[in-house]
Amino acid sequence: MSHSRRTFVKAAAAGAGALVLARPGHAADEAAGDVLSHVGVALYTVRDQLETKPKETLKAISDMGYRYIEGGNPEVWKAAKEVGLKQVSDYAPTYLVTGNRAAWAAAEAGGLLPESYTWEKAVDDAKARGLEYFIVVYLQKAERGGLDVYKGLAAKLNKAGETCKKAGLQLGYHPHNFEYAAISGQRPIDVLLKETDPKLLALELDVFWSSIAGVSPTQMLAEYKGRVPLLHMKDLAKGTPVQFDNETVPHGAFTEVGNGSVDFAAVLKAAPAAGARYYYVEQDYSTGDPLESLRTSYATLKKLAGGRG
């Protein structure tokens, strides 16, 4: 594997101001009730394939039936548009929200945006690209801490969310498993969501990361009803123990939708009431060809959705 999670996220954020694409058609104008009409791929799944064959990889994804992508870089965004894939959400440069540029610079060499590049500029560029959602998708370990740290982050997210709202964007937050580890009886994810204005911060729920932390995704959908417009769909291998360190999760814990322990029928049933509009299949690690993994996951979703698309 040539990319870690933080490398991929950083690379996507580093390209944020590099290219403004023509708006591909406002997805908000489409009916949001049909899962298959709003299913996409989180491109971390095919990060290695995108390095060598970006357009061929994206064409294969489009041919499977996927409609959207999340992640990537300017070259990928251009190729995606050419094969008919849309993009309504992408990853924000986290350090422009947290203020901890050093944490990202220390994690991987190079690739950060210029110091003159502001959060306001990042939001304007995201809006110009036609995005609807801008997602804080990862915190470096140096950006984490006790409840006071997460309360401080909530204040920063509120402020960042105000900037997004003024530009016509929705700020979102994507938790991994460490945000579910209770600190003095409180889960950081609850602190972040309960101390932020629901109009300023949405939840991009990853059903794998909540599940591996011992939290049912349907529980999260019910608890934060109306606040979950985006989901990451990947399955958790049966028998995987509860754990809270995302960097030590075994690769074998990740599996295709329908091949693990997550009740996706229940997730899809609960998702509309939670506000779900887009569903991104993601598999961090695949035992075989990632494109075949995506094909398997799509087939399961199609079956669960009754074949409507």
C-alpha atoms as one frame of an Amber mdcrd trajectory, in Angstrom:
protein
   0.000   0.000   0.000   1.435   3.344  -1.037  -0.884   5.644   0.882  -1.826
   5.854   4.539  -5.177   7.379   5.473  -3.567  10.642   6.544  -1.501  10.831
   3.337  -4.580  10.375   1.163  -6.621  12.942   3.073  -3.751  15.395   3.029
  -3.222  14.961  -0.709  -6.892  15.622  -1.391  -6.845  18.736   0.777  -3.622
  19.935  -0.844  -5.383  19.951  -4.199  -8.318  21.922  -2.870  -7.316  25.182
  -4.495  -5.567  23.780  -7.521  -8.506  23.372  -9.883 -12.040  24.684 -10.174
 -14.263  22.429 -12.237 -17.445  23.409 -13.987 -20.398  22.553 -11.800 -21.618
  19.089 -12.896 -25.294  19.607 -12.161 -26.749  20.277  -8.740 -27.339  16.941
  -7.037 -29.627  18.600  -4.504 -32.158  18.906  -7.319 -32.363  15.123  -7.614
 -34.744  12.976  -5.611 -32.838  11.917  -2.529 -34.930   8.930  -1.539 -33.416
   6.310  -3.832 -30.226   4.756  -2.468 -28.857   3.576  -5.790 -29.327   7.009
  -7.327 -27.146   8.434  -4.576 -24.487   5.798  -4.084 -20.856   6.627  -4.587
 -17.308   5.543  -3.817 -14.923   6.994  -1.264 -11.794   6.939  -3.393  -9.468
   5.861  -0.608 -10.659   2.390  -1.656  -8.814   2.629  -4.985  -5.972   4.966
  -4.004  -3.260   2.798  -5.572  -5.162   2.236  -8.827  -5.734   5.983  -9.187
  -1.983   6.555  -9.190  -1.453   4.569 -12.380  -4.825   4.383 -14.161  -7.098
   7.172 -12.916  -9.524   7.393 -15.814  -9.746   3.629 -16.367 -10.421   3.101
 -12.653 -13.111   5.770 -12.538 -14.725   4.438 -15.726 -14.925   0.988 -14.136
 -16.568   2.504 -11.052 -19.086   4.364 -13.203 -19.857   1.244 -15.227 -20.712
  -0.654 -12.035 -23.512   1.818 -11.323 -21.898   4.170  -8.849 -22.898   7.806
  -9.369 -20.617   9.831  -7.075 -17.084  10.044  -5.745 -15.565  11.508  -2.608
 -11.878  12.374  -2.334  -9.238  12.582  -5.035  -7.205  15.391  -6.540  -7.555
  17.751  -9.523  -6.536  15.095 -12.053  -9.045  12.661 -10.572 -11.840  15.240
 -10.444 -11.373  16.035 -14.111 -11.353  12.349 -15.107 -14.414  11.669 -12.949
 -16.384  14.357 -14.723 -15.389  12.893 -18.085 -16.826   9.473 -17.179 -20.030
  10.878 -15.695 -19.257  10.692 -11.981 -20.390  13.592  -9.811 -18.937  15.015
  -6.615 -20.967  16.773  -3.928 -18.677  16.265  -0.926 -14.963  16.305  -0.296
 -12.401  16.505   2.485 -11.371  19.782   4.047  -7.819  20.670   5.105  -8.278
  19.782   8.776  -5.474  22.019  10.004  -7.272  25.084   8.646 -10.009  24.295
  11.176  -7.935  23.058  14.118  -5.098  25.508  13.603  -2.598  22.674  14.072
  -0.655  22.814  10.831   2.393  21.332  12.540   0.537  18.102  13.335  -0.094
  17.482   9.644   3.328  18.596   8.519   4.903  16.216  11.027   2.703  13.269
  10.038   3.869  13.173   6.432   6.532  15.143   4.575   5.311  17.946   2.327
   2.001  18.415   0.550   0.431  21.105   2.718  -1.246  24.134   1.263   0.651
  27.448   1.438   0.456  29.199   4.796  -1.314  32.078   3.059  -4.189  29.760
   2.081  -7.044  30.478   4.499 -10.141  28.572   5.571 -12.250  31.196   3.817
 -10.362  30.567   0.575 -10.741  26.793   0.946 -14.497  27.192   1.429 -14.810
  29.515  -1.561 -12.873  27.058  -3.734 -15.031  24.144  -2.551 -18.171  26.067
  -3.397 -16.798  27.029  -6.815 -16.206  23.341  -7.527 -19.902  22.677  -6.979
 -19.594  20.918  -3.624 -22.426  20.802  -1.108 -20.516  19.296   1.823 -17.022
  19.991   3.153 -15.840  17.303   5.571 -13.334  17.279   8.413 -12.420  13.638
   7.979  -9.449  12.963  10.255  -7.609  14.229  13.328  -3.926  13.556  13.819
  -3.027  12.146  17.229  -1.447  15.484  18.129  -4.851  17.120  17.573  -6.676
  14.810  19.975  -6.818  14.973  23.746  -9.175  15.149  26.691 -12.701  16.510
  26.821 -11.409  20.066  26.999  -9.643  19.562  23.661 -12.823  18.285  22.017
 -14.869  21.119  23.507 -12.357  23.545  22.049 -12.584  21.773  18.713 -16.383
  22.041  18.829 -16.054  25.812  19.109 -13.711  25.840  16.115 -16.108  23.641
  14.140 -18.967  26.039  14.893 -16.895  28.926  13.567 -15.814  26.974  10.486
 -19.420  25.907   9.946 -20.558  29.525   9.961 -18.134  30.293   7.141 -19.450
  27.309   5.196 -23.074  28.288   5.748 -22.465  31.823   4.473 -20.980  30.306
   1.307 -23.867  27.860   0.842 -21.942  24.791   2.030 -22.532  22.351   4.870
 -19.605  21.486   7.131 -19.437  17.841   8.187 -17.408  15.674  10.547 -16.364
  12.070   9.889 -15.414  10.149  13.052 -13.219   7.065  13.229 -13.229   4.731
  16.228 -11.182   6.875  18.618 -13.967   9.473  18.897 -16.186   6.772  20.432
 -13.784   5.965  23.291 -15.378   7.454  26.418 -13.425   9.997  28.448 -14.806
  10.482  31.956 -18.059   8.920  30.783 -18.418  11.064  27.647 -17.675  10.066
  24.075 -15.765  12.724  22.119 -18.124  12.353  19.161 -21.047  13.293  21.415
 -19.139  16.285  22.730 -18.457  17.477  19.188 -22.035  17.036  18.030 -23.821
  18.258  21.152 -21.668  21.360  21.527 -22.081  22.412  17.916 -25.092  23.893
  16.184 -26.824  21.171  14.120 -27.219  23.737  11.345 -23.457  24.301  11.298
 -22.105  20.758  11.643 -23.430  17.566  10.090 -22.276  13.996  10.694 -20.763
  11.805   7.999 -21.321   8.448   9.681 -18.927   5.615   8.857 -20.773   2.451
   9.831 -17.546   0.431  10.104 -15.847   2.765  12.570 -18.862   3.050  14.840
 -19.355  -0.725  14.744 -15.742  -1.580  15.593 -16.062   0.812  18.531 -19.043
  -1.208  19.758 -21.656   1.346  18.726 -24.515   0.341  16.447 -24.734   2.635
  13.408 -28.517   2.520  13.652 -28.171   3.837  17.203 -26.158   6.772  15.888
 -28.692   7.371  13.117 -31.492   7.476  15.674 -29.594   9.599  18.193 -28.627
  12.200  15.614 -31.781  12.007  13.536 -31.903  14.621  10.812 -28.187  15.348
  11.085 -26.601  12.556   8.999 -26.647  13.457   5.293 -23.646  11.292   4.380
 -22.718   7.697   5.160 -19.617   5.597   4.543 -20.643   2.021   3.864 -18.176
  -0.756   4.620 -18.544  -3.965   6.567 -16.830  -5.239   9.693 -15.525  -8.807
   9.607 -17.376 -11.071  12.009 -15.608 -11.734  15.298 -13.563  -8.520  15.223
 -13.143  -7.274  18.810 -14.076  -3.773  19.898 -11.124  -1.397  19.604 -10.456
   2.325  19.553  -7.066   2.811  17.866  -7.669   3.256  14.147  -3.998   2.704
  13.308  -3.845  -0.808  14.757  -7.026  -2.236  13.232  -6.057  -5.380  11.271
  -6.551  -5.155   7.524  -8.719  -8.254   7.641 -11.334  -6.389   9.674 -12.432
  -4.523   6.533 -14.740  -6.387   4.198 -17.385  -5.856   1.538 -20.905  -4.680
   2.293 -22.884  -7.783   3.184 -19.882  -9.957   4.041 -19.538  -8.946   7.677
 -21.476  -8.184  10.829 -23.099  -4.823  10.057 -26.880  -4.971   9.584 -27.091
  -2.952   6.383 -30.798  -3.626   5.942 -31.369  -1.840   9.250 -28.960   0.949
   8.292 -30.752   1.610   5.002 -34.123   1.544   6.760 -33.031   4.068   9.390
 -30.960   6.312   7.124 -33.688   8.421   5.439 -35.139   9.604   8.740 -31.612
  10.526   9.836 -31.355  12.811   6.815 -29.176  10.566   4.634 -28.738  11.758
   1.058 -25.508  10.126  -0.171 -24.033   6.688   0.501 -20.326   6.114  -0.158
 -18.942   2.604  -0.311 -15.435   2.474   1.105 -13.101  -0.396   1.872  -9.817
   0.694   3.406  -8.116  -2.614   2.624  -9.126  -5.373   0.215  -7.767  -8.909
   0.136  -8.062  -8.925  -3.647  -8.841  -6.397  -6.366 -10.473  -3.299  -4.806
 -12.660  -2.903  -7.891 -14.059  -6.383  -7.363 -14.712  -5.472  -3.733 -16.661
  -2.434  -4.922 -18.593  -4.625  -7.341 -19.563  -6.991  -4.516 -20.648  -4.139
  -2.254 -22.740  -2.567  -4.999 -24.489  -5.868  -5.689 -25.432  -6.142  -2.020
 -26.775  -2.596  -1.883 -28.726  -3.169  -5.077 -30.299  -6.269  -3.571 -31.165
  -4.493  -0.325 -32.556  -1.507  -2.210 -34.798  -3.755  -4.240 -32.888  -3.223
  -7.472 -34.092   0.361  -7.905 -31.559   2.721  -9.474
